[in-house]
Amino acid sequence: MSGLRTLVVSSRPLSWVNTAFPFGLTYYLFVGQFDALFVVGTLFFLIPYNVLMYGINDVFDYESDLRNPRKGGVEGALLGPELHRPMVLLSTLLPMPFLVPLILWGSLLSTGVLALALFFVVAYSAKNFRFKEIPFVDSVTSSLHFVMPAVFAMALVGAELTGLSLTLLASFFFWGMASHAFGAVQDVVADREAGVGSIATAIGAKGTVRFAVVLYLVAGLVVLVTPWPLPLIAPVALLYVGALAPWWSVSDEDAWKANRSWKWFLGLNFVAGAVVVLVLFEWWQVTS
């Protein structure tokens, strides 16, 4: 049971909603009902997708995680070598019952999008790819982990890619890049000691915090050009900027202290998600 608990913790349960939410909300806005595809897709992006994404990350990041004091709780497990094989097996087998119907019920396009999403999940951490060690590519790939479920939902229902949908996806993409970048700040020392590259090891903690602030502001500004009431989502970006503000001039040596603000993100994401849902449903009712 202890080993099973560690495998579950490794998948970051408090963050499951961050990938299920984009799929479920996007699917419902286009279809307007809770059908079998909605259930299967949402469950897939809720649990198996996260087990795969974070599980293999913890397997291949074991050396750097040993030096990372925040591992071993809600921010990720410290997977001992004896759990590496079970995690790889679990993360490989668990998605299968969900992938089969998603492929059979989908189209060639949606299957291609799904395959691309899974490629980014694996390539981020796995040996011989390690996108997470390529500065800036790491933030781009991490953001795609959250944007691709929404793109897949659109492909699955055959939704048209409009200027509005592209704008909203772009805003979400910039938000994801900013969140990853700030997350890398607190790990800069541990990553350097383990010889692991990241956006933070490349431009330093201070530079990464400022980069993330700019991206959050861009994410908010992009939403301002959308039809009313969608611009009401924009102020949410200021909540994240406020969380980052204390670390505007943080040194690499003190970067680990930024974990205090990172923990706020666990709650902030739920607040942001609630605002997005309320505003999008208001827009949906007005336009439908």
Number of C-alpha atoms within 10 A of each C-alpha: 6 7 14 12 10 19 25 19 22 29 28 20 17 13 17 18 19 20 22 22 19 22 27 24 20 22 28 15 15 15 15 12 10 11 11 11 18 19 11 17 22 24 18 23 24 21 23 23 27 27 27 24 24 23 30 28 22 24 23 16 18 19 17 18 22 16 15 19 12 17 16 16 13 16 18 22 24 24 24 13 10 9 16 18 12 15 26 15 13 17 23 16 12 16 19 13 12 17 18 11 14 19 16 10 13 20 15 12 13 21 19 15 20 22 15 15 22 17 12 20 23 19 18 24 23 16 11 7 13 18 24 22 20 17 17 19 17 23 27 20 23 24 22 22 23 22 24 22 28 23 24 26 28 22 22 23 17 14 15 10 11 8 10 13 16 12 17 16 19 17 22 23 24 24 26 24 25 30 22 20 30 27 21 24 32 25 26 25 24 19 23 15 11 16 13 18 18 25 25 28 23 16 14 19 31 18 21 24 30 20 19 25 26 16 23 26 21 19 27 23 17 18 23 18 13 16 10 13 15 19 16 17 21 20 16 20 19 14 15 24 20 12 18 18 15 12 20 16 13 20 14 19 11 14 22 21 15 21 16 11 19 20 13 12 18 14 11 16 16 15 13 17 17 12 17 18 14 14 18 19 16 14 15 14 10 10 7 7
